[in-house]
């Protein structure tokens, strides 16, 4: 794994604590203290991971994230923020962050989730070399090499996590995955109380791929258990 980290944060105390702990865990940390310098460094795209604060001088973290994804920079991003609302989390996920951690946070959890994101990204890169190139389900085509999804002629813009979630479900139509299992397979961590992360991503995914998210035809809920991809579109 690439263990170089770009930390975009303006609080000197948080910077100091994170630098010390990340160094102890074997990470090489580069710091940017405002949004514009963070964006400039992030665009170099040679980091394994970006830790991004929401509230920054000059350019906010969420606007920085949006610009990165518009520029097709795919470096994994974990947002570190004092914003606790569900709407803020959804916005962060919508703009393409790979995980969202609210302050204050424990270092053990942060390191675990950093490693989970890095493992998932490394595994995704390996999958591009070894997997079948495409999954077709009805009008939906999932290009596993290019990480693109089409429904008919329309390309669907998904975040990296949304793509991983959809690809996992679509590979095995009819198989039911519990929320805890999805946390383990897609997010690569299994903390009690984080099942709502799965719900949020499924809802965002449905809003992008379903004609009517309230009556989904691709990603179905199995009440009391979890989610599955429909069997009706399998030849």
C-alpha positions in Angstrom: 0.0 0.0 0.0 1.0 3.6 -0.7 1.3 5.0 2.9 1.9 8.6 1.9 -0.8 10.9 3.4 -1.7 14.4 2.5 -3.2 16.0 5.6 -5.2 19.2 4.8 -6.0 20.8 8.1 -5.5 24.2 9.7 -5.6 23.4 13.4 -2.0 23.3 14.6 -2.8 21.0 17.6 -4.6 18.5 15.4 -1.8 18.6 12.9 0.8 17.9 15.6 -1.1 15.0 17.1 -1.8 13.4 13.7 1.7 13.8 12.5 3.1 12.1 15.6 0.7 9.2 15.5 0.8 8.7 11.8 4.6 8.6 11.8 4.4 5.9 14.6 2.1 3.9 12.3 4.5 4.1 9.4 2.8 6.8 7.4 4.7 9.6 5.6 2.6 12.8 6.1 2.6 16.0 4.1 0.7 18.9 5.5 -1.3 21.7 3.8 -2.9 24.3 6.0 -5.3 25.9 3.6 -7.6 24.8 0.8 -5.8 26.2 -2.1 -2.4 24.8 -1.2 -4.1 21.5 -0.4 -5.8 21.4 -3.8 -2.5 22.1 -5.5 -0.7 19.3 -3.7 -3.6 16.9 -4.1 -3.7 17.4 -7.8 -0.3 15.8 -8.1 -2.1 12.6 -7.3 0.9 10.8 -5.8 -0.5 10.3 -2.3 -2.0 7.0 -1.0 -4.7 8.9 1.0 -5.9 12.4 1.7 -7.2 13.4 5.2 -9.4 16.5 4.6 -10.9 18.9 7.0 -14.2 20.6 6.0 -13.6 24.1 7.3 -10.4 25.5 5.8 -9.1 29.0 4.9 -9.4 30.1 1.3 -11.2 27.0 0.0 -13.5 24.8 2.0 -12.8 21.1 2.2 -16.1 20.1 0.5 -15.3 22.5 -2.5 -11.8 21.1 -2.6 -13.2 17.6 -2.8 -15.6 18.5 -5.5 -12.8 20.0 -7.6 -10.6 17.0 -7.2 -13.4 14.6 -8.4 -14.2 16.9 -11.3 -10.5 16.7 -12.2 -10.7 12.9 -12.1 -8.3 12.7 -9.2 -9.2 9.3 -7.7 -7.0 9.4 -4.6 -9.0 8.1 -1.6 -10.3 10.9 0.7 -11.3 10.6 4.4 -13.1 13.7 5.7 -12.3 14.7 9.3 -14.8 17.3 10.4 -16.8 18.6 13.3 -19.9 18.6 11.2 -22.1 15.9 12.6 -25.4 16.2 10.7 -26.7 13.5 8.4 -27.0 16.1 5.6 -23.3 17.0 5.9 -22.3 13.3 5.7 -24.5 12.7 2.7 -23.0 15.8 1.0 -19.5 14.5 1.7 -20.3 11.1 0.3 -22.1 12.7 -2.7 -19.0 14.6 -3.6 -16.9 11.5 -3.5 -15.2 11.1 -0.1 -14.5 7.5 0.8 -15.2 7.8 4.5 -16.4 10.5 6.9 -15.2 10.8 10.5 -16.5 13.3 12.9 -14.4 15.1 15.5 -13.4 14.3 18.1 -12.2 10.9 17.1 -9.9 8.2 18.5 -6.6 7.5 16.8 -7.1 3.7 16.9 -10.4 4.1 14.9 -8.8 6.6 12.5 -5.8 4.3 11.8 -8.1 1.3 11.3 -10.3 3.2 8.9 -7.4 4.6 7.0 -5.9 1.1 6.6 -9.3 -0.1 5.5 -9.6 2.5 2.8 -6.1 1.8 1.6 -6.7 -1.9 1.4 -9.9 -1.4 -0.5 -8.2 0.9 -3.0 -5.3 -1.5 -3.5 -7.7 -4.4 -3.9 -9.7 -2.4 -6.5 -6.6 -1.8 -8.5 -5.7 -5.5 -8.4 -9.2 -6.4 -9.5 -8.8 -4.3 -12.6 -6.0 -6.7 -13.7 -7.7 -10.0 -12.8 -11.5 -9.7 -13.1 -13.9 -10.2 -15.9 -14.1 -6.8 -17.7 -17.9 -6.3 -17.6 -21.1 -7.2 -15.8 -24.3 -6.8 -17.7 -27.7 -6.8 -16.0 -30.6 -5.9 -18.2 -30.0 -2.3 -19.4 -27.2 -1.8 -16.8 -23.6 -2.4 -17.9 -20.8 -2.2 -15.3 -17.3 -1.8 -16.7 -15.0 -3.2 -14.0 -11.8 -2.1 -15.8 -12.8 1.5 -16.4 -15.0 1.8 -13.3 -17.9 3.1 -15.3 -21.6 2.3 -15.2 -24.1 2.7 -18.0 -27.9 2.3 -18.0 -28.7 2.2 -21.7 -26.8 5.0 -23.3 -26.6 7.1 -20.1 -23.4 7.0 -18.0 -24.1 7.1 -14.3 -21.6 9.0 -12.2 -20.8 7.1 -9.0 -18.4 7.6 -6.2 -15.7 4.9 -5.8 -17.6 3.4 -2.8 -20.9 3.5 -4.6 -19.3 1.7 -7.6 -17.7 -1.0 -5.3 -21.0 -1.5 -3.6 -23.0 -1.9 -6.9 -20.3 -4.1 -8.4 -20.3 -6.5 -5.4 -24.1 -6.9 -5.4 -24.4 -7.2 -9.2 -21.8 -9.9 -9.4 -24.0 -12.3 -7.5 -27.7 -11.5 -8.1 -30.0 -12.9 -5.5 -27.3 -13.2 -2.8 -28.4 -11.4 0.3 -25.7 -9.3 2.1 -26.3 -8.1 5.7 -25.2 -4.6 6.5 -22.4 -5.9 8.6 -21.2 -8.1 5.8 -21.2 -5.1 3.4 -19.3 -3.1 5.9 -16.7 -5.8 6.0 -16.5 -6.4 2.2 -16.9 -2.8 0.8 -15.6 -0.6 3.6 -13.3 -3.3 5.1 -14.3 -2.5 8.7 -17.0 -3.7 11.0 -17.8 -1.4 13.9 -21.0 -1.7 15.8 -23.3 1.3 15.0 -22.0 2.0 11.5 -24.7 0.1 9.7 -26.3 3.4 8.8 -23.3 4.1 6.6 -24.5 1.2 4.4 -28.1 2.6 4.4 -26.9 6.1 3.3 -24.8 4.7 0.5 -27.6 2.4 -0.8 -30.0 5.4 -0.8 -27.5 7.5 -2.7 -26.8 4.7 -5.1 -30.5 4.2 -5.7 -31.1 7.9 -6.4 -28.6 7.5 -9.3 -29.5 4.2 -10.8 -33.2 3.7 -10.2 -36.0 5.3 -12.2 -38.0 5.4 -8.9 -35.7 5.1 -5.8 -38.8 4.3 -3.7 -39.6 1.3 -6.0 -36.1 0.0 -6.9 -35.7 -2.7 -9.6 -31.9 -3.2 -9.2 -30.8 -3.0 -5.6 -33.5 -4.5 -3.4 -34.0 -4.5 0.4 -34.5 -7.8 2.2 -36.3 -6.6 5.3 -34.6 -7.6 8.5 -31.5 -8.9 6.7 -29.9 -6.5 4.3 -29.7 -6.0 0.5 -29.4 -7.9 -2.7 -29.3 -7.3 -6.5 -32.4 -8.5 -8.3 -32.4 -11.9 -10.0 -34.9 -10.9 -12.6 -32.3 -9.2 -14.9 -30.1 -12.3 -15.1 -30.1 -14.1 -18.5 
